[in-house]
């Protein structure tokens, strides 16, 4: 699958998709495995890179949605974002939705409320 939905109205691809005030019951849901995510700060290149990991697990997954191929474009996915948790807030005003193993199946099957799944992790996690 290609990372990022095709551009809309001459803008670049959509890599991160805002989750607030949206519902994903009719969406194709997926998980993106990762050992960390990064936020960049600063105005000059190279920007400072801040790495975020789980302190009690070797990897995480990021909640995402995918779209089947259409109009000659390959299938694609985008990661969901939410407001930042207390650890990320000093660096960025958004963060990806990190899911713990206990919530992986719940996201795929959507058998927990979306508000419970699509939120930032508590600090120092």
Helices and strands as residue ranges (DSSP letters): E 2-3, E 16-18, E 28-34, E 37-41, E 48-52, E 60-67, E 76-82, E 95-96, E 98-99, H 101-109, H 114-117
